[in-house]
Amino acid sequence: GYSANPKRPADSLGSSAEAQSVLLAHCAGCAALKLAGSCDQVAQQGSEGDFLYAARIIEHWQLDGTLEDWIEKAKKLLAAPVNLAALDLVALELMNGKSLDRDAIQRCVHIAEGKA
């Protein structure tokens, strides 16, 4: 998943747009598990640090919506067909190699950009 430093101050993000992107990234793990059919308790397990940082971003940047609203936005983003293909690729890579190399990340970016 996305591994931003949760100790990084929310005000160190350069813009509201960057803050929203980072916020969605911190909600993506939980959102992906919900899309896969996990219950809320399982989906939220291990996300406490992401949620704390996400809450700081929402508060500092005065973004509309609650944390749950942003998790739902992340679910919608991840559910887009092109993003589902990227998620499948990431899952396959992680199951086979336990990590993502630079080439795998670049393939995901190409899929997301519609270049695959």
C-alpha positions, 0 to 999 in steps of 0.5 A: 500500500501507500506508505507516506510518513504518518508523522509528516505534518499535514501542512507540509503537503503542497496544495489541497489537491495533493492533500486529497490525493494523499488522503485517498491513498490512505483510504485505499487499503480499507476501500480495497478490502471493502470492495473485496467483500470484507466486513468493516471490522476486517477492512479497518484492521491495521488502518489506524495509523492511516486513519489518524493521518487522514483525519489530520489532513481533512481537518488541516485542509478543511476538506468536505466530508468525513473519513467514511466519505473519503473511504467511499470516494476511494472505493469508487476510484478503485472500482473503475475498470481500469483501476481494477485491472491495476489492482489485479496486477498488484495483487498478482505481483504481491502474491508471486513476489511479495513486493513490487519492483519498479517495472511493476509499478510502472505497468500499474501507472500505464494501466491507470493512464490507459496506456496498457 
